[in-house]
Amino acid sequence: MAGGWATDGAVNEQIEVSTQEALARMRLRNRAGGESLSECADCGEPIPEARRLAQPGVKLCISCQSEADRVLRPTGGMNRRASKDSLLK
């Protein structure tokens, strides 16, 4: 049941769109291509063969990738609904 100007199923549609956008961001971030490097692009340390086989296209060693992941903050979901506070400003 929808209320106000929303159509029936609007909440489910929004959940579906948000989920699809999150999956697209994840796939874009995790897209690996090409050949794995044998040495880390940042520090030059050798990348273990098991890592190169497990994740094709890997460019960083485990410690450099861990640091890159720590620095990279996930983007928050987009809130398409206005909150009452934002409408009052």
VOBA-762713 format. One record per residue (C-alpha): residue number from 1; x, y negated, z. Coordinates in Angstrom, 3 decimals. Example, Ala and Ser with C-alpha at 12.3 -4.5 7.8 and 13.67 -1.06 7.14 Angstrom:
<rs>
R fivex     east    north       up
R     1   12.300    4.500    7.800
R     2   13.670    1.060    7.140
</rs>
This chain:
<rs>
R fivex     east    north       up
R     1    0.000    0.000    0.000
R     2    1.440   -3.312   -1.038
R     3    0.831   -6.606    0.633
R     4    0.870  -10.162   -0.658
R     5    2.254  -10.521   -4.167
R     6    4.008   -7.149   -4.165
R     7    2.712   -4.379   -6.376
R     8    2.056   -0.856   -5.210
R     9    5.359    1.007   -4.959
R    10    7.452   -2.174   -4.867
R    11    9.385   -1.043   -1.800
R    12   10.231    2.299   -3.375
R    13   11.251    0.567   -6.603
R    14   13.583   -1.738   -4.660
R    15   15.130    1.184   -2.803
R    16   15.695    2.959   -6.117
R    17   17.308   -0.117   -7.707
R    18   19.549   -0.687   -4.673
R    19   20.604    2.956   -4.701
R    20   21.398    2.867   -8.421
R    21   23.452   -0.322   -8.007
R    22   25.415    1.183   -5.114
R    23   26.128    4.312   -7.162
R    24   27.259    2.203  -10.120
R    25   29.657    0.222   -7.882
R    26   31.008    3.456   -6.412
R    27   31.522    5.037   -9.828
R    28   33.255    1.927  -11.134
R    29   35.549    1.827   -8.110
R    30   36.367    5.538   -8.231
R    31   36.713    5.783  -11.994
R    32   40.007    7.442  -12.706
R    33   41.417    7.580  -16.143
R    34   44.555    8.558  -17.869
R    35   47.417   10.548  -16.550
R    36   48.474   10.585  -12.915
R    37   51.793    8.985  -12.076
R    38   54.500   11.140  -10.526
R    39   55.713    8.196   -8.435
R    40   53.671    5.601   -6.537
R    41   53.108    2.368   -8.466
R    42   53.616    0.329   -5.271
R    43   56.433    1.919   -3.298
R    44   58.013    4.374   -5.747
R    45   57.637    7.389   -3.450
R    46   56.801   10.699   -5.159
R    47   53.087   11.567   -5.334
R    48   52.484   15.204   -4.326
R    49   51.361   17.474   -7.153
R    50   48.322   18.604   -5.162
R    51   47.125   14.989   -4.994
R    52   47.684   14.471   -8.710
R    53   45.696   17.617   -9.507
R    54   42.913   16.832   -7.050
R    55   42.381   13.293   -8.327
R    56   43.348   12.803  -11.972
R    57   44.587    9.324  -12.798
R    58   45.973    8.634   -9.336
R    59   48.493    5.785   -9.254
R    60   49.270    5.403   -5.527
R    61   50.686    7.679   -2.840
R    62   48.494    8.532    0.131
R    63   49.905    5.852    2.435
R    64   49.635    3.063   -0.176
R    65   46.119    4.197   -1.120
R    66   45.136    4.215    2.558
R    67   46.396    0.644    2.900
R    68   44.584   -0.419   -0.280
R    69   41.355    1.155    1.014
R    70   41.762   -0.613    4.340
R    71   42.198   -3.979    2.613
R    72   39.305   -3.369    0.229
R    73   36.110   -4.107    2.073
R    74   32.945   -2.572    0.696
R    75   30.491   -5.045   -0.697
R    76   27.277   -5.396    1.191
R    77   24.017   -4.547   -0.413
R    78   22.118   -7.319   -2.049
R    79   19.058   -8.415   -0.103
R    80   16.504   -9.427   -2.677
R    81   13.907  -10.310   -0.098
R    82   14.124  -13.679    1.562
R    83   14.156  -13.677    5.328
R    84   11.936  -16.021    7.280
R    85   14.999  -17.913    8.512
R    86   16.254  -18.613    5.006
R    87   12.848  -19.895    3.968
R    88   12.762  -22.344    6.875
R    89   16.082  -24.003    5.983
</rs>
